[in-house]
Amino acid sequence: MGIGGKMLFARRVEILDISIGGILLRMDRGLEIKNEYALKLLNKDKSIFLRGIVVRSLKTGKRKFPSGKIIPVYDVGIKFTNLSNEKLSQLLKYIDVHHRGGYNRDAVHCLSGLRLNIRFRIDFPEKAYLSCPEEYSVKELSLCGMLIESGYPLEIEKRITMEIFPPKVQSINFSGRVVTCTPVSIKESKHYDIGIEFVEIPEKNTERLSALILSLLN
């Protein structure tokens, strides 16, 4: 159809180490070097929101689940960007609370002096999420939903913030619910046909969607 789009969802990641200069994550997919991502760290009852650019992305192994499923494992290095004084203070407190070995006044003093190369292991690696935009192509489209092609599977019933980019038309934003996810193999490549139901579309975007479908019918 010549229509592409992006979907945005939070992917849980494991923190390997962290400093005020950046963070090393372990996750189930690689990321493009120089792309910027948003990161959310959970610190007790508060959340820290940071942004950073990917400077390293390497496949380091595989992980096997009790179900027998095997997935690749990647180590991804991200350099923090636009770290304000407030964000820096929050990050210092996060490192102080969570790094292995407990409180270390000398280390925190070095950090406050902006020594970026001091890195710490974290005790709670599961409490971090990376906002990952992923691209897809639209195969079928209606007022109720669409069929897309993606390189990654999606969980049934999952709700996702999505956007489609029609040619020469403003983008259309909405929330979608995953209703089907079917693996499709062509030679050595594998992708997924995913059925999406529209669940929340702003009124102006509903009008754009209607106009788009009419233009496709003509």
C-alpha positions, 0 to 999 in steps of 0.5 A: 500500500505504500504506507508505513508507520511506527509503534511505541512501547516500553520494553523491559531491559536489564541494567548491567552498569551505570554512571552519570555519563551513560548506561549499559543495558541487556535486552532481547534486540539490538538498537541502531547506533546514533539513534536516541531513546527514552529510558525510565528508571524506577526508584522506589515510588518515583520514576527517573526519565532520561534520554540517550544516544546508542553508542554500542550494540552487540549480540552477546549470547542467547537466553532460553526460557522454561518453555524452550523458547530461545531468544538472542541477547544484546548488550547496548551502551547508551550515552545520556544526553541533555542531563540537567542539574535536576536529572543529574541529582536524581541519577546520583541518588539512584546510583547511591541507593541501588549500586552493589556494595551499599553506600560509598561516600567517596564514590558519590563525591567523585560522581558529583565532581563529574567523573564520567568513567566511574561505573556501578553495578545495580542491584535491581536490574529489572526495574528499567524500561526503554521506549522503543519505536519500531517501524511497520508497513500497512498491508490492509486498512479500514475504519476499524483496524489494519493488518501490518507487517512487522519484524517483531511479534506482538502480544495478543491484547497488548495496547500500543501507541501507534502512528501511520505515515500516508504519502503526502498526508499528515500522519495519523496517531492512535492507540491500537489493540493487537488481535492477531499475530501470525509468523510468516516465513519467506525463504530465510527471512521471517516477519509477522502479520499483525492484526490491529484494532483501533481503540482510541483515535482523536477526532481529527485523526478519524477524519484523516483516516476516512479521507485516506481510505477514500483516496485508496478506493479511487 
